Amino acid sequence: MFRSILFGILFYLTTAAFVVVCSPLFFAPRQWSMAALKLHARSELWLLKHIVGLDYEVRGLDKLPEPPFLVASKHQSAWETFALIPLFHDPALFMKRELFWIPFHGWFSYKFGMIPVDRDKGAAGLRRMLHVAKERIASGREIVMFPEGTRRPPGAPPEYKTGIALIYNALDVPCVPVALNSGVFWARRSWARKPGKSVVEILDPLPPGLPKAEFLSRLQEAIETASARLLAEAKAADLAR
């Protein structure tokens, strides 16, 4: 717990330091800001490894198609909100509109070209979100989305939202499923971080143009099957420690 709390303190301190040191990047090309964002993610992963003992492994990078494409990732922890960013060339994440109002954090989110989500605006908010998403795809970026909408504990029954199918159909690009087991080591609503190895597995892309029902079925089956396997793998490694 001491190591977990120490990491938590350093995470917020280093994040604040990055914001202060990188503030001149507001006026620089966006790619410079994205490079700083990736550096921040790698720095936090380094801290996790050397303070908590939590390393990570990425499998299946060779399965990534050429951008642009949509990424649909399992969401178990805050870990993947930053750890996935360095895996892609120029990722754009969906974020709640309220997060864009936070000083510096929100301003940089605009600079990064993240995609605001207006959950309270109904159809009008959805149209704006899709318009921005199409702009990101047109510029050759990857869009990262968590199809369950919120963090789910490892092994919990899946709750995939139909919004991922709407976005998939609107963008007309391949969708890359991503499985992981991060929640075993970094549980939601907890300061505790466990040592071990968090695994991200990139799965076979789904081609564009699939019918909605078929897409949702194949996406959920791919992510849940692989995530269950990674969960069992993590538990076996923990028993062997």
C-alpha positions in Angstrom: 0.0 0.0 0.0 2.9 2.3 0.7 4.2 1.9 -2.8 0.8 2.4 -4.2 0.3 5.6 -2.3 3.8 6.8 -3.3 3.0 6.1 -6.9 -0.3 7.9 -6.7 1.4 11.0 -5.2 4.1 11.0 -7.9 1.5 10.4 -10.6 -0.3 13.6 -9.8 2.9 15.6 -9.2 4.5 14.5 -12.5 1.3 15.1 -14.3 1.2 18.7 -12.9 4.8 19.1 -13.8 4.2 18.0 -17.4 1.3 20.5 -17.7 3.5 23.4 -16.4 6.6 22.5 -18.4 4.7 21.8 -21.6 2.4 24.8 -21.4 4.3 26.6 -24.2 3.2 23.7 -26.5 -0.3 25.4 -26.6 1.3 27.5 -29.3 3.3 24.8 -31.0 2.1 22.3 -33.7 -0.3 19.7 -32.3 2.1 16.8 -33.0 4.5 18.3 -30.5 1.8 18.2 -27.8 1.0 14.6 -28.8 4.7 13.6 -28.4 4.6 15.1 -24.9 1.4 13.2 -24.1 3.1 10.0 -25.1 6.2 10.8 -23.1 4.0 11.4 -20.1 2.3 8.0 -20.5 5.7 6.2 -20.8 6.9 8.1 -17.7 3.9 6.9 -15.6 4.4 3.3 -16.9 8.1 3.6 -15.8 7.0 4.8 -12.3 4.5 1.9 -12.0 7.2 -0.6 -12.9 9.9 0.7 -10.6 7.8 1.8 -7.6 4.9 -0.7 -7.6 6.4 -3.5 -9.6 3.7 -3.4 -12.2 5.1 -4.0 -15.7 3.1 -4.4 -18.9 3.2 -6.4 -22.2 1.6 -5.6 -25.5 0.7 -8.5 -27.9 -0.5 -8.3 -31.4 0.9 -5.0 -32.6 1.5 -6.6 -36.0 -2.3 -6.9 -36.4 -2.8 -3.1 -36.5 -3.9 -1.9 -40.0 -2.8 1.3 -41.5 -4.6 4.3 -40.0 -7.3 5.5 -39.9 -9.2 3.0 -37.8 -11.4 2.6 -34.8 -10.2 1.0 -31.6 -12.7 -0.7 -29.3 -11.0 -1.5 -26.0 -12.0 -3.3 -22.8 -12.1 -0.8 -19.9 -11.3 -2.1 -16.4 -9.0 0.6 -14.9 -7.6 4.1 -15.2 -4.5 2.4 -16.5 -5.6 2.1 -20.1 -6.6 5.8 -20.3 -3.0 6.6 -20.6 -1.2 3.3 -21.3 -2.9 2.8 -24.6 -1.8 6.2 -26.0 1.8 5.3 -27.0 0.6 2.2 -28.9 -0.9 4.3 -31.7 0.4 6.8 -34.1 -2.0 9.7 -33.5 -4.9 8.5 -31.3 -8.0 10.6 -30.4 -10.1 9.5 -27.4 -13.7 10.1 -26.6 -14.0 12.2 -23.5 -16.9 13.6 -21.5 -17.5 17.3 -22.3 -17.1 18.3 -18.7 -13.5 17.2 -18.7 -12.7 19.9 -21.3 -13.7 22.5 -18.8 -10.9 21.7 -16.4 -8.2 24.3 -16.6 -5.0 23.1 -18.4 -6.3 19.5 -18.6 -9.2 20.4 -20.7 -7.3 23.0 -22.7 -4.7 20.4 -23.6 -7.5 18.0 -24.5 -8.6 20.5 -27.1 -5.1 20.8 -28.3 -4.7 17.0 -28.6 -7.8 16.9 -30.7 -9.8 14.6 -28.4 -13.5 14.1 -29.1 -16.0 15.7 -26.7 -19.1 13.7 -25.7 -22.3 15.6 -24.8 -24.3 12.9 -23.0 -27.1 15.4 -22.1 -27.6 16.9 -25.5 -29.4 14.0 -27.1 -29.4 13.8 -30.9 -27.8 17.2 -31.3 -24.8 16.1 -29.2 -24.5 12.8 -31.0 -24.4 14.6 -34.4 -21.7 17.0 -33.2 -19.7 14.0 -31.8 -19.9 12.1 -35.1 -19.0 15.2 -37.0 -15.8 15.6 -35.0 -15.0 11.8 -35.2 -15.3 11.9 -39.0 -12.9 14.9 -39.1 -10.4 12.9 -37.0 -10.7 9.9 -39.3 -10.4 12.1 -42.4 -7.1 13.4 -41.1 -5.8 9.9 -40.8 -6.0 9.4 -37.0 -7.0 6.4 -34.8 -10.0 6.8 -32.6 -10.0 5.0 -29.3 -13.3 4.1 -27.6 -14.4 2.1 -24.6 -17.6 0.3 -25.8 -18.9 -0.4 -22.3 -18.7 3.3 -21.5 -17.3 2.9 -18.1 -14.9 0.7 -16.1 -16.0 -2.8 -15.4 -14.4 -5.1 -12.8 -12.5 -8.1 -14.2 -14.9 -11.0 -14.8 -18.0 -8.8 -14.5 -20.8 -9.5 -17.1 -20.2 -7.3 -20.2 -22.4 -4.2 -20.8 -21.6 -3.2 -24.4 -23.4 -0.1 -25.6 -24.9 0.2 -29.1 -23.1 3.5 -29.5 -20.0 1.7 -30.7 -22.0 0.2 -33.6 -23.3 3.6 -34.6 -19.8 5.1 -34.6 -18.4 2.1 -36.5 -21.1 2.4 -39.2 -20.7 6.2 -39.5 -16.9 6.1 -39.8 -16.7 3.1 -42.3 -13.2 2.1 -41.2 -11.9 -1.2 -39.7 -12.5 -1.7 -36.0 -9.6 -3.1 -33.9 -10.8 -5.0 -30.7 -8.4 -4.7 -27.7 -8.5 -7.1 -24.7 -6.7 -6.5 -21.4 -6.5 -7.5 -17.7 -5.4 -4.2 -16.1 -8.2 -4.3 -13.5 -6.5 -7.2 -11.8 -3.6 -4.9 -10.8 -5.3 -1.5 -10.7 -8.8 -1.8 -9.4 -11.3 1.1 -9.9 -12.0 3.3 -6.9 -8.9 2.1 -5.1 -5.4 3.4 -4.3 -4.0 -0.1 -4.3 -1.8 -1.1 -7.2 -0.6 -4.7 -7.4 2.8 -5.9 -8.8 2.7 -8.2 -11.8 2.3 -7.7 -15.6 -0.7 -6.0 -17.2 -1.3 -7.4 -20.7 -2.8 -5.6 -23.6 -3.8 -7.8 -26.6 -4.6 -6.4 -30.0 -7.0 -8.7 -31.8 -7.9 -9.3 -35.4 -9.5 -6.2 -36.9 -13.1 -6.3 -38.0 -13.7 -5.1 -41.5 -15.9 -2.1 -42.2 -19.5 -2.5 -43.4 -20.7 -5.4 -41.1 -24.4 -5.4 -40.1 -24.9 -3.9 -36.7 -25.9 -7.1 -34.9 -23.1 -9.1 -36.4 -20.6 -6.4 -35.6 -21.7 -6.1 -31.9 -21.7 -9.9 -31.6 -18.3 -10.4 -33.1 -16.8 -7.5 -31.2 -18.0 -8.6 -27.8 -17.1 -12.3 -28.4 -13.5 -11.3 -29.4 -12.9 -8.9 -26.5 -14.6 -11.0 -23.8 -13.0 -14.3 -24.8 -9.5 -12.8 -24.9 -10.0 -10.8 -21.7 -11.2 -13.9 -19.9 -8.1 -15.7 -21.0 -5.8 -12.9 -19.9 -7.6 -12.8 -16.5 -7.0 -16.5 -16.0 -3.4 -16.0 -17.0 -3.0 -13.2 -14.5 -4.5 -15.2 -11.7 -2.3 -18.2 -12.5 0.8 -16.0 -12.4 -0.3 -14.5 -9.1 -0.7 -18.0 -7.6 2.8 -18.9 -8.8 4.4 -15.9 -7.1 
